[in-house]
Amino acid sequence: MLYLILSVTAIVLSYIASIENNKQCAILTRYAFAIVFFIYGFEYYNTVDYDVMLRKFNYVNYGTLMHSMYGDEVEPLTRILMKLCKPIGNIGYYIIVAFFEIIVLYKMAIKYVPKQYLWLFFILLLINFDNVILLMTVKRQVLSLFVVWLGVYYLLNDEKRNNTRIGTLLIISACFIHTASIFALLILPIVRYNYLPSRQTRITLFIIFFAQFFVNISTYTDFLYNYIFGINEKFASYANDLQGDIDITPAYFIYYLSTFYIILFNLDKLNKTELALAKFVILYYLIFNLLPNSAGRSLMYFNLFQLFVIPIIVSKINDFRIMNLKVKNTYIALVVIISLRLCTNVYISDDPTNIGNGFKKFNTIFEAPSLQIDDPSFEKNKFKDLRK
């Protein structure tokens, strides 16, 4: 319940900020992000990957073997950061990483999210559990994501000298934090070429998007698994997830359809920076239904730009009516309802294997014995009632 209280408080603060003057808005926004930092940096064993992060830290600094199915290797930049944080322990490392992530998130939100829709950004960030689970569960990959975001921030502010070089280096360096960041390298040509698709091209893209709900590519998984296995054993497992899901519920189908359509056919209202962000989301939507589950993690670097793009695109929608319904208000209501539904699903689920179970009783590091957990398995057992 603590998670919900913190989230609602942050959302309320962001809503008040969106209607206040600039000075008051800045103060309230910082308070809201301070709450997000507390959620990210002070949570304790609420997510399934928390134990893995602590074990990786101990492996790097103390040589404690993890016995992971993919081995104990940790990317070089992550190793360096963990070694630098050795004096403050694995919990201290976690806090430092969270602080960096929220600083980047704050910079991005302040720069790109329209003030009047800041509250919508916070709903997508804290209540939409499709986003929450990704951002709070896959620890190393999320760190690489925020490094990529910082790189994008510099790339899109290229009026200053060396910003393009800094942004490029940051995105490349993310690959040495988490290997999956190699997919984020596609961001570089997307930002480089300021291409606005023609209306005919957009119609074609919409047809491709629509078709993925009716095309199942799972019959090719064996071939792709064997091929990718020869390149990278870890990524080979993603091939087993390839499919095309036609069993999606009508509500989510309408949501995805509406979001993609609204973004795609409002591109000409966006400036150069907004257009680049929107293209990342378009790329995600063109193939997201073919890459669910763990395979979908490769698309994280494009998917989560929705946090910024949806508020941006809402601010661009003309306030016209279809069948006596205001399009803008109807779409906003749809975003909020879907987010609330995803949140509700977590809290009413009685499935002991549900990945979101840890949020039902949100534990904090004040329950930890110290900033260094030498035996993560012992601590993990304290919370096994919720996280099987």
C-alpha positions as a Markdown table, in Angstrom:
| # | Residue | x | y | z |
|---|---|---|---|---|
| 1 | Met | 0.0 | 0.0 | 0.0 |
| 2 | Leu | 3.0 | 2.3 | 0.6 |
| 3 | Tyr | 3.8 | 2.3 | -3.1 |
| 4 | Leu | 0.3 | 3.5 | -4.0 |
| 5 | Ile | 0.4 | 6.3 | -1.3 |
| 6 | Leu | 3.7 | 7.5 | -2.6 |
| 7 | Ser | 2.6 | 7.4 | -6.2 |
| 8 | Val | -0.7 | 9.2 | -5.7 |
| 9 | Thr | 1.1 | 11.9 | -3.7 |
| 10 | Ala | 3.6 | 12.4 | -6.5 |
| 11 | Ile | 0.8 | 12.5 | -9.1 |
| 12 | Val | -1.2 | 15.0 | -7.0 |
| 13 | Leu | 1.9 | 17.2 | -6.6 |
| 14 | Ser | 2.5 | 17.1 | -10.4 |
| 15 | Tyr | -1.1 | 18.0 | -11.1 |
| 16 | Ile | -0.9 | 21.0 | -8.8 |
| 17 | Ala | 2.4 | 22.0 | -10.4 |
| 18 | Ser | 0.8 | 21.9 | -13.9 |
| 19 | Ile | -1.6 | 24.6 | -12.9 |
| 20 | Glu | 0.7 | 26.8 | -10.8 |
| 21 | Asn | 3.0 | 29.6 | -11.8 |
| 22 | Asn | 6.5 | 28.8 | -12.9 |
| 23 | Lys | 8.2 | 29.2 | -9.5 |
| 24 | Gln | 5.6 | 27.2 | -7.6 |
| 25 | Cys | 5.6 | 24.6 | -10.4 |
| 26 | Ala | 9.4 | 24.1 | -10.2 |
| 27 | Ile | 9.2 | 23.5 | -6.4 |
| 28 | Leu | 6.3 | 21.1 | -6.6 |
| 29 | Thr | 7.8 | 19.2 | -9.5 |
| 30 | Arg | 11.0 | 18.7 | -7.5 |
| 31 | Tyr | 9.0 | 17.4 | -4.6 |
| 32 | Ala | 7.3 | 14.9 | -6.9 |
| 33 | Phe | 10.6 | 13.7 | -8.3 |
| 34 | Ala | 12.0 | 13.4 | -4.8 |
| 35 | Ile | 9.2 | 10.9 | -4.1 |
| 36 | Val | 10.1 | 9.0 | -7.2 |
| 37 | Phe | 13.7 | 8.9 | -6.0 |
| 38 | Phe | 12.6 | 7.5 | -2.7 |
| 39 | Ile | 10.6 | 4.8 | -4.6 |
| 40 | Tyr | 13.5 | 3.9 | -6.8 |
| 41 | Gly | 16.4 | 4.2 | -4.4 |
| 42 | Phe | 14.9 | 3.1 | -1.1 |
| 43 | Glu | 12.8 | 0.1 | -2.2 |
| 44 | Tyr | 14.0 | -3.3 | -0.8 |
| 45 | Tyr | 13.3 | -6.7 | -2.3 |
| 46 | Asn | 10.1 | -5.6 | -4.0 |
| 47 | Thr | 11.3 | -6.7 | -7.4 |
| 48 | Val | 12.4 | -10.1 | -8.7 |
| 49 | Asp | 15.8 | -8.8 | -9.9 |
| 50 | Tyr | 16.7 | -7.1 | -6.7 |
| 51 | Asp | 18.5 | -10.2 | -5.4 |
| 52 | Val | 20.4 | -10.5 | -8.7 |
| 53 | Met | 21.7 | -7.0 | -8.4 |
| 54 | Leu | 23.1 | -7.5 | -4.9 |
| 55 | Arg | 24.7 | -10.8 | -6.0 |
| 56 | Lys | 26.4 | -9.2 | -9.0 |
| 57 | Phe | 27.8 | -6.5 | -6.7 |
| 58 | Asn | 29.2 | -9.2 | -4.4 |
| 59 | Tyr | 30.6 | -11.2 | -7.3 |
| 60 | Val | 32.4 | -8.1 | -8.6 |
| 61 | Asn | 33.8 | -6.9 | -5.3 |
| 62 | Tyr | 34.2 | -10.2 | -3.3 |
| 63 | Gly | 34.3 | -12.9 | -5.9 |
| 64 | Thr | 31.1 | -14.6 | -4.6 |
| 65 | Leu | 29.8 | -16.9 | -7.4 |
| 66 | Met | 26.2 | -16.3 | -8.6 |
| 67 | His | 25.7 | -19.6 | -10.5 |
| 68 | Ser | 23.5 | -17.7 | -13.0 |
| 69 | Met | 22.2 | -19.6 | -16.0 |
| 70 | Tyr | 24.1 | -17.1 | -18.2 |
| 71 | Gly | 27.2 | -17.1 | -16.1 |
| 72 | Asp | 28.6 | -14.5 | -13.7 |
| 73 | Glu | 29.9 | -12.0 | -16.2 |
| 74 | Val | 29.2 | -8.3 | -15.6 |
| 75 | Glu | 29.8 | -5.7 | -18.3 |
| 76 | Pro | 33.0 | -3.6 | -17.8 |
| 77 | Leu | 31.4 | -0.2 | -17.0 |
| 78 | Thr | 29.0 | -1.8 | -14.5 |
| 79 | Arg | 32.0 | -3.5 | -12.9 |
| 80 | Ile | 33.9 | -0.2 | -12.5 |
| 81 | Leu | 30.8 | 1.5 | -11.0 |
| 82 | Met | 30.3 | -1.4 | -8.6 |
| 83 | Lys | 33.9 | -1.3 | -7.5 |
| 84 | Leu | 33.8 | 2.4 | -6.9 |
| 85 | Cys | 30.8 | 1.9 | -4.7 |
| 86 | Lys | 32.4 | -0.9 | -2.7 |
| 87 | Pro | 32.8 | 1.4 | 0.4 |
| 88 | Ile | 29.1 | 2.0 | 0.6 |
| 89 | Gly | 28.0 | -1.5 | -0.1 |
| 90 | Asn | 25.5 | -3.0 | -2.5 |
| 91 | Ile | 22.5 | -1.1 | -1.0 |
| 92 | Gly | 24.6 | 2.1 | -1.2 |
| 93 | Tyr | 25.3 | 1.3 | -4.9 |
| 94 | Tyr | 21.6 | 0.9 | -5.5 |
| 95 | Ile | 20.9 | 4.3 | -4.0 |
| 96 | Ile | 23.6 | 6.0 | -6.1 |
| 97 | Val | 22.3 | 4.5 | -9.3 |
| 98 | Ala | 18.7 | 5.5 | -8.5 |
| 99 | Phe | 19.9 | 9.1 | -7.8 |
| 100 | Phe | 21.5 | 9.3 | -11.2 |
| 101 | Glu | 18.4 | 7.8 | -12.9 |
| 102 | Ile | 16.0 | 10.3 | -11.3 |
| 103 | Ile | 18.3 | 13.2 | -12.2 |
| 104 | Val | 18.2 | 12.1 | -15.9 |
| 105 | Leu | 14.5 | 11.5 | -15.7 |
| 106 | Tyr | 13.9 | 15.0 | -14.2 |
| 107 | Lys | 16.1 | 16.7 | -16.9 |
| 108 | Met | 14.2 | 14.8 | -19.6 |
| 109 | Ala | 10.7 | 15.6 | -18.2 |
| 110 | Ile | 11.4 | 19.3 | -17.6 |
| 111 | Lys | 12.8 | 19.6 | -21.1 |
| 112 | Tyr | 10.2 | 17.7 | -23.1 |
| 113 | Val | 7.0 | 17.2 | -21.2 |
| 114 | Pro | 4.5 | 20.0 | -21.6 |
| 115 | Lys | 3.8 | 21.6 | -18.2 |
| 116 | Gln | 0.0 | 21.2 | -18.4 |
| 117 | Tyr | 0.4 | 17.4 | -18.9 |
| 118 | Leu | 3.1 | 16.7 | -16.3 |
| 119 | Trp | 0.5 | 14.8 | -14.2 |
| 120 | Leu | 0.0 | 12.5 | -17.2 |
| 121 | Phe | 3.7 | 11.8 | -17.3 |
| 122 | Phe | 3.6 | 10.8 | -13.7 |
| 123 | Ile | 0.6 | 8.5 | -14.2 |
| 124 | Leu | 2.5 | 6.7 | -17.0 |
| 125 | Leu | 5.6 | 6.5 | -14.8 |
| 126 | Leu | 4.0 | 5.3 | -11.5 |
| 127 | Ile | 0.6 | 3.8 | -12.2 |
| 128 | Asn | 1.0 | 2.1 | -15.6 |
| 129 | Phe | 2.6 | -1.1 | -14.5 |
| 130 | Asp | 3.8 | -2.1 | -18.0 |
| 131 | Asn | 6.2 | 0.8 | -17.4 |
| 132 | Val | 6.7 | 0.3 | -13.7 |
| 133 | Ile | 7.7 | -3.3 | -13.9 |
| 134 | Leu | 10.3 | -2.6 | -16.6 |
| 135 | Leu | 11.8 | 0.4 | -14.9 |
| 136 | Met | 12.0 | -1.1 | -11.4 |
| 137 | Thr | 12.8 | -4.7 | -12.2 |
| 138 | Val | 15.6 | -5.1 | -14.7 |
| 139 | Lys | 18.3 | -3.1 | -12.8 |
| 140 | Arg | 21.3 | -3.1 | -15.0 |
| 141 | Gln | 19.4 | -2.7 | -18.2 |
| 142 | Val | 17.5 | 0.2 | -16.7 |
| 143 | Leu | 20.8 | 1.9 | -15.8 |
| 144 | Ser | 21.9 | 1.5 | -19.4 |
| 145 | Leu | 18.5 | 2.9 | -20.5 |
| 146 | Phe | 19.0 | 6.1 | -18.4 |
| 147 | Val | 22.6 | 6.5 | -19.9 |
| 148 | Val | 21.0 | 6.2 | -23.3 |
| 149 | Trp | 18.4 | 8.8 | -22.3 |
| 150 | Leu | 21.1 | 11.1 | -21.2 |
| 151 | Gly | 22.8 | 10.6 | -24.5 |
| 152 | Val | 19.6 | 11.4 | -26.4 |
| 153 | Tyr | 19.3 | 14.5 | -24.2 |
| 154 | Tyr | 22.7 | 15.7 | -25.4 |
| 155 | Leu | 22.0 | 14.7 | -29.1 |
| 156 | Leu | 18.8 | 16.6 | -29.2 |
| 157 | Asn | 20.5 | 19.7 | -27.7 |
| 158 | Asp | 23.1 | 19.8 | -30.4 |
| 159 | Glu | 23.3 | 23.6 | -30.6 |
| 160 | Lys | 26.1 | 23.5 | -28.0 |
| 161 | Arg | 29.6 | 22.5 | -29.0 |
| 162 | Asn | 30.5 | 18.8 | -28.5 |
| 163 | Asn | 26.9 | 17.9 | -27.4 |
| 164 | Thr | 26.6 | 15.5 | -30.4 |
| 165 | Arg | 29.9 | 13.8 | -29.5 |
| 166 | Ile | 29.0 | 13.5 | -25.9 |
| 167 | Gly | 25.5 | 12.1 | -26.7 |
| 168 | Thr | 27.0 | 9.5 | -29.1 |
| 169 | Leu | 29.6 | 8.4 | -26.6 |
| 170 | Leu | 27.0 | 8.0 | -23.9 |
| 171 | Ile | 24.8 | 5.8 | -26.1 |
| 172 | Ile | 27.8 | 3.7 | -27.1 |
| 173 | Ser | 29.0 | 3.4 | -23.5 |
| 174 | Ala | 25.6 | 2.0 | -22.5 |
| 175 | Cys | 26.6 | -1.1 | -24.3 |
| 176 | Phe | 29.3 | -1.6 | -21.7 |
| 177 | Ile | 26.7 | -1.4 | -18.9 |
| 178 | His | 24.2 | -3.9 | -20.4 |
| 179 | Thr | 24.8 | -5.8 | -23.6 |
| 180 | Ala | 21.2 | -5.3 | -24.7 |
| 181 | Ser | 22.0 | -1.6 | -25.2 |
| 182 | Ile | 23.3 | -2.6 | -28.6 |
| 183 | Phe | 19.8 | -2.2 | -29.9 |
| 184 | Ala | 19.8 | 1.4 | -28.7 |
| 185 | Leu | 22.5 | 2.2 | -31.4 |
| 186 | Leu | 19.5 | 2.5 | -33.8 |
| 187 | Ile | 18.8 | 5.8 | -32.0 |
| 188 | Leu | 21.8 | 7.4 | -33.6 |
| 189 | Pro | 20.7 | 7.3 | -37.3 |
| 190 | Ile | 17.1 | 8.2 | -36.2 |
| 191 | Val | 18.3 | 11.4 | -34.6 |
| 192 | Arg | 20.8 | 12.1 | -37.3 |
| 193 | Tyr | 18.2 | 12.1 | -40.2 |
| 194 | Asn | 15.4 | 14.6 | -39.7 |
| 195 | Tyr | 13.0 | 12.7 | -41.9 |
| 196 | Leu | 9.2 | 13.3 | -41.8 |
| 197 | Pro | 7.3 | 10.4 | -43.4 |
| 198 | Ser | 4.8 | 11.3 | -46.1 |
| 199 | Arg | 1.1 | 10.6 | -45.5 |
| 200 | Gln | 1.3 | 7.6 | -47.8 |
| 201 | Thr | 4.2 | 6.2 | -45.9 |
| 202 | Arg | 2.4 | 6.7 | -42.6 |
| 203 | Ile | -0.6 | 4.8 | -44.0 |
| 204 | Thr | 1.7 | 2.0 | -44.9 |
| 205 | Leu | 3.3 | 2.0 | -41.5 |
| 206 | Phe | -0.2 | 1.8 | -39.9 |
| 207 | Ile | -1.0 | -1.2 | -42.0 |
| 208 | Ile | 2.2 | -2.9 | -41.0 |
| 209 | Phe | 1.4 | -2.1 | -37.3 |
| 210 | Phe | -2.1 | -3.6 | -37.7 |
| 211 | Ala | -0.9 | -6.7 | -39.5 |
| 212 | Gln | 1.4 | -7.8 | -36.6 |
| 213 | Phe | -1.7 | -8.7 | -34.5 |
| 214 | Phe | -2.6 | -11.3 | -37.1 |
| 215 | Val | 0.8 | -12.7 | -38.1 |
| 216 | Asn | 2.5 | -15.3 | -35.9 |
| 217 | Ile | 6.2 | -15.8 | -36.5 |
| 218 | Ser | 6.7 | -18.3 | -33.7 |
| 219 | Thr | 7.2 | -21.1 | -36.3 |
| 220 | Tyr | 10.6 | -19.6 | -37.1 |
| 221 | Thr | 11.9 | -19.6 | -33.5 |
| 222 | Asp | 14.0 | -22.7 | -33.8 |
| 223 | Phe | 15.8 | -21.4 | -36.8 |
| 224 | Leu | 16.4 | -18.0 | -35.2 |
| 225 | Tyr | 17.4 | -19.5 | -31.9 |
| 226 | Asn | 20.1 | -21.7 | -33.6 |
| 227 | Tyr | 21.3 | -18.7 | -35.7 |
| 228 | Ile | 21.5 | -16.2 | -32.8 |
| 229 | Phe | 23.0 | -18.8 | -30.4 |
| 230 | Gly | 26.1 | -18.9 | -32.6 |
| 231 | Ile | 26.4 | -15.1 | -32.0 |
| 232 | Asn | 25.2 | -14.6 | -28.5 |
| 233 | Glu | 23.9 | -17.3 | -26.1 |
| 234 | Lys | 21.9 | -14.8 | -24.0 |
| 235 | Phe | 20.0 | -13.2 | -26.9 |
| 236 | Ala | 19.3 | -16.6 | -28.4 |
| 237 | Ser | 16.8 | -17.2 | -25.6 |
| 238 | Tyr | 14.8 | -14.2 | -26.8 |
| 239 | Ala | 14.0 | -16.1 | -30.0 |
| 240 | Asn | 11.8 | -18.5 | -28.0 |
| 241 | Asp | 9.5 | -15.6 | -27.3 |
| 242 | Leu | 8.8 | -14.5 | -30.8 |
| 243 | Gln | 5.2 | -14.7 | -31.8 |
| 244 | Gly | 2.2 | -12.5 | -32.9 |
| 245 | Asp | -0.5 | -12.4 | -30.4 |
| 246 | Ile | -4.0 | -12.3 | -31.7 |
| 247 | Asp | -5.6 | -12.9 | -28.3 |
| 248 | Ile | -5.1 | -9.4 | -27.1 |
| 249 | Thr | -8.2 | -8.0 | -25.3 |
| 250 | Pro | -10.3 | -5.4 | -27.2 |
| 251 | Ala | -9.6 | -2.7 | -24.6 |
| 252 | Tyr | -5.8 | -3.0 | -25.0 |
| 253 | Phe | -6.1 | -3.4 | -28.8 |
| 254 | Ile | -8.0 | -0.1 | -29.0 |
| 255 | Tyr | -5.5 | 1.6 | -26.7 |
| 256 | Tyr | -2.5 | 0.5 | -28.8 |
| 257 | Leu | -4.3 | 1.3 | -32.0 |
| 258 | Ser | -5.3 | 4.8 | -30.8 |
| 259 | Thr | -1.8 | 5.6 | -29.4 |
| 260 | Phe | -0.1 | 4.6 | -32.6 |
| 261 | Tyr | -2.6 | 6.4 | -34.8 |
| 262 | Ile | -2.5 | 9.6 | -32.8 |
| 263 | Ile | 1.3 | 9.7 | -32.8 |
| 264 | Leu | 1.7 | 8.7 | -36.4 |
| 265 | Phe | -0.8 | 11.2 | -37.9 |
| 266 | Asn | 0.3 | 14.2 | -35.7 |
| 267 | Leu | 4.0 | 14.0 | -36.7 |
| 268 | Asp | 3.8 | 17.2 | -38.8 |
| 269 | Lys | 2.8 | 19.2 | -35.7 |
| 270 | Leu | 6.1 | 18.3 | -33.9 |
| 271 | Asn | 9.3 | 20.1 | -33.8 |
| 272 | Lys | 12.6 | 18.5 | -34.7 |
| 273 | Thr | 13.3 | 17.2 | -31.1 |
| 274 | Glu | 9.7 | 16.0 | -30.6 |
| 275 | Leu | 9.8 | 14.2 | -34.0 |
| 276 | Ala | 12.9 | 12.2 | -33.0 |
| 277 | Leu | 11.3 | 11.1 | -29.8 |
| 278 | Ala | 8.1 | 10.1 | -31.6 |
| 279 | Lys | 10.1 | 8.0 | -34.1 |
| 280 | Phe | 11.5 | 5.9 | -31.3 |
| 281 | Val | 8.0 | 5.0 | -30.2 |
| 282 | Ile | 6.8 | 4.4 | -33.8 |
| 283 | Leu | 9.7 | 1.9 | -34.2 |
| 284 | Tyr | 8.6 | 0.2 | -31.0 |
| 285 | Tyr | 5.0 | -0.1 | -32.1 |
| 286 | Leu | 5.8 | -1.5 | -35.5 |
| 287 | Ile | 7.2 | -4.7 | -33.9 |
| 288 | Phe | 6.3 | -4.8 | -30.3 |
| 289 | Asn | 3.6 | -7.5 | -30.6 |
| 290 | Leu | 6.0 | -9.8 | -32.3 |
| 291 | Leu | 8.5 | -9.5 | -29.4 |
| 292 | Pro | 6.7 | -10.0 | -26.1 |
| 293 | Asn | 8.1 | -11.2 | -22.8 |
| 294 | Ser | 11.9 | -11.2 | -22.5 |
| 295 | Ala | 12.4 | -10.5 | -26.2 |
| 296 | Gly | 10.5 | -7.3 | -25.7 |
| 297 | Arg | 13.3 | -6.1 | -23.3 |
| 298 | Ser | 15.4 | -5.4 | -26.4 |
| 299 | Leu | 12.8 | -2.8 | -27.3 |
| 300 | Met | 12.9 | -1.1 | -23.9 |
| 301 | Tyr | 15.1 | 1.7 | -25.3 |
| 302 | Phe | 12.3 | 2.7 | -27.7 |
| 303 | Asn | 9.2 | 1.7 | -25.7 |
| 304 | Leu | 9.7 | 3.9 | -22.7 |
| 305 | Phe | 10.0 | 7.1 | -24.7 |
| 306 | Gln | 6.2 | 6.9 | -24.5 |
| 307 | Leu | 6.5 | 8.5 | -21.1 |
| 308 | Phe | 7.4 | 11.7 | -22.9 |
| 309 | Val | 5.8 | 11.2 | -26.3 |
| 310 | Ile | 2.2 | 10.6 | -25.1 |
| 311 | Pro | 2.0 | 13.9 | -23.1 |
| 312 | Ile | 3.7 | 15.7 | -26.0 |
| 313 | Ile | 1.3 | 14.3 | -28.6 |
| 314 | Val | -1.8 | 15.0 | -26.3 |
| 315 | Ser | -0.8 | 18.6 | -26.3 |
| 316 | Lys | -0.8 | 18.7 | -30.1 |
| 317 | Ile | -4.2 | 17.0 | -30.7 |
| 318 | Asn | -6.8 | 19.4 | -32.1 |
| 319 | Asp | -9.8 | 19.5 | -29.7 |
| 320 | Phe | -12.4 | 18.2 | -32.2 |
| 321 | Arg | -15.3 | 15.8 | -31.8 |
| 322 | Ile | -16.1 | 12.4 | -33.2 |
| 323 | Met | -19.6 | 11.1 | -32.5 |
| 324 | Asn | -20.0 | 13.9 | -30.0 |
| 325 | Leu | -16.9 | 12.9 | -28.1 |
| 326 | Lys | -13.9 | 15.2 | -27.7 |
| 327 | Val | -10.9 | 13.3 | -29.2 |
| 328 | Lys | -8.3 | 14.7 | -26.8 |
| 329 | Asn | -10.3 | 14.2 | -23.6 |
| 330 | Thr | -11.4 | 10.7 | -24.8 |
| 331 | Tyr | -7.8 | 9.6 | -25.5 |
| 332 | Ile | -6.5 | 11.0 | -22.1 |
| 333 | Ala | -9.3 | 9.1 | -20.4 |
| 334 | Leu | -8.3 | 6.0 | -22.2 |
| 335 | Val | -4.6 | 6.4 | -21.1 |
| 336 | Val | -5.6 | 6.9 | -17.5 |
| 337 | Ile | -8.1 | 4.0 | -17.5 |
| 338 | Ile | -5.6 | 1.6 | -19.0 |
| 339 | Ser | -3.0 | 2.7 | -16.5 |
| 340 | Leu | -5.4 | 2.2 | -13.6 |
| 341 | Arg | -6.4 | -1.2 | -14.9 |
| 342 | Leu | -2.8 | -2.3 | -15.1 |
| 343 | Cys | -2.2 | -1.1 | -11.6 |
| 344 | Thr | -5.4 | -2.8 | -10.3 |
| 345 | Asn | -4.4 | -6.1 | -12.0 |
| 346 | Val | -1.2 | -6.1 | -9.8 |
| 347 | Tyr | -3.0 | -5.5 | -6.5 |
| 348 | Ile | -5.9 | -7.9 | -7.1 |
| 349 | Ser | -3.8 | -10.8 | -8.5 |
| 350 | Asp | -3.6 | -13.9 | -6.3 |
| 351 | Asp | -1.0 | -15.5 | -8.5 |
| 352 | Pro | 2.0 | -16.2 | -6.3 |
| 353 | Thr | 4.3 | -16.0 | -9.3 |
| 354 | Asn | 3.1 | -12.5 | -10.4 |
| 355 | Ile | 6.1 | -10.3 | -11.0 |
| 356 | Gly | 4.3 | -7.3 | -9.4 |
| 357 | Asn | 3.5 | -9.0 | -6.1 |
| 358 | Gly | 6.3 | -7.1 | -4.3 |
| 359 | Phe | 4.4 | -3.9 | -4.7 |
| 360 | Lys | 1.6 | -5.0 | -2.5 |
| 361 | Lys | 3.7 | -4.6 | 0.6 |
| 362 | Phe | 6.4 | -2.1 | -0.4 |
| 363 | Asn | 9.5 | -2.7 | 1.7 |
| 364 | Thr | 12.2 | -0.1 | 2.1 |
| 365 | Ile | 15.9 | -0.3 | 2.9 |
| 366 | Phe | 15.1 | 0.7 | 6.5 |
| 367 | Glu | 14.4 | -3.0 | 6.9 |
| 368 | Ala | 17.9 | -3.9 | 5.7 |
| 369 | Pro | 20.5 | -4.9 | 8.3 |
| 370 | Ser | 23.1 | -2.6 | 6.7 |
| 371 | Leu | 24.2 | -1.0 | 3.4 |
| 372 | Gln | 26.1 | -4.2 | 2.5 |
| 373 | Ile | 24.2 | -7.4 | 2.2 |
| 374 | Asp | 26.7 | -10.3 | 2.3 |
| 375 | Asp | 24.1 | -13.0 | 2.1 |
| 376 | Pro | 21.3 | -11.8 | -0.3 |
| 377 | Ser | 19.6 | -15.3 | -0.2 |
| 378 | Phe | 19.0 | -15.0 | 3.5 |
| 379 | Glu | 17.4 | -11.6 | 3.1 |
| 380 | Lys | 15.4 | -12.8 | 0.1 |
| 381 | Asn | 13.9 | -15.6 | 2.2 |
| 382 | Lys | 12.3 | -12.9 | 4.4 |
| 383 | Phe | 10.0 | -11.8 | 1.6 |
| 384 | Lys | 9.4 | -15.1 | -0.2 |
| 385 | Asp | 5.8 | -15.1 | 0.8 |
| 386 | Leu | 5.1 | -12.5 | -1.9 |
| 387 | Arg | 7.9 | -13.2 | -4.5 |
| 388 | Lys | 8.0 | -16.9 | -5.5 |
